[in-house]
Amino acid sequence: MVPVLKGVPTLLLTVFVLLLIQILMIISVLKIDFKNAFNMIYRDRIISIIADSYPEAYLFVSQAYGSPSFLAYGENCIFYQKGVQQGDPLGPLLFSIVIQPLISSLSSPFNS
């Protein structure tokens, strides 16, 4: 007679747990929460990667992101040099180009 644990035979439960352990040791999942991610990359890094990888787009990107942007609020002015500009249609592309080396460096059976 096979012992039963809440309706599941112990042998079946043991096999399931062993299979689960083997699967978890082989497969790993990485979830990165990019909070405000588009504003977390430095513009000089964007320009550097574009210059190295896509030289034909360097002048255009350099003109858009080569100098600090500023936000005027009354008499105050805030200069910032991080992130892509809000509403820039190239923003997602530039962000993706910058994080591509990080994504490519991750090792997994799923990205072989």
N, C-alpha and C positions, 0 to 999 in steps of 0.2 A: 504494500500500500504506500502511495506517495503522499507525504504530508501536505496539507493544504493551508495556505495563508490567505484568509479572506476570499476564498473562492478561486485562488490562483495556485496551481501546484507549485511547490517550492522548487522543483527541478526546472520548470519553465521560467520561473522568476529568476533563478540563478543564471540560466543561460542568457536571458534578456539583459541582466545587469552586466555580465561579462562582455556581451556584444556592445553594450552601450559604452563601457569603459574603453574598449578597443576603438570604437568610432571616435570618441572624444579625444583620444590620444593622437589620432591621425588627422582629424579635421579641427581646425581652429578658426574662429570667426573674430574679426576685428571690427568694432564699430567705433568710429570717431565722431564725436559731437562737435561740429564746427560752429560754435556760437559766434555769430557776427564774422564769419570766416572771410568774407570778401574784404573786410577792413583790417585783417590781421597780417596781410603780406606787405612787405616794404616795396615801395615803388622802384627803388634802385635795383632790387632783385628782379622785378618784372622786366625792366629795361635791359639788364644784363643777360637774362635768359633769351629775350627776344633778339638781342644783338648776336648771340652765339648760335641760336637755333633757326631764327627767321630773319636774317639780315635785311631782306626786302621790306620788312615791316618796321624796321628799327626807327627810321626818321619819323614816321607817323606816330608810333607809340612814344618816342622820346619827346615829341612836341606836346602830346597830351599829358604825359606823366613825368616829364623831366624837371619841372619846377613844382614847388609846393602849391597846393590849392589853398584857398583861404575861405573862411566862413565869416562874413561880417554880421555882427549883431550890435546894432546901434553904433556906438563909437568903438566897440571892441572888435578885434580881428583875431581869429584863430587860424594858424597855419598848420597844415597836416601833410604828412608825406607817406601815409600808409593807406593801403587799400585802393581799389578801383573806384572811380567816380560813380555816384549813384545815377542810374539811368543810362550809363554808358552801355551801348549794345555789345561792345567788345569785352565788357567786364567778366562775364562767365567764361569766355574763351581764355582771357589772360589769366584768370584764376586757375583754370584747368591746366594751362601750360606750366604754371609755376609749381603746382602740386604733383604733376606727372612723375617727376623723379621719385618722390616719396611713394606714390602708388606702385611704380615699377619695382621699387626695392622690396616690397612686401612679397613674402614667399608663401605660397599656398598651392595645394593640388588643383585648385580651381582656376588659377591664373597661369598655368604652364604653357 
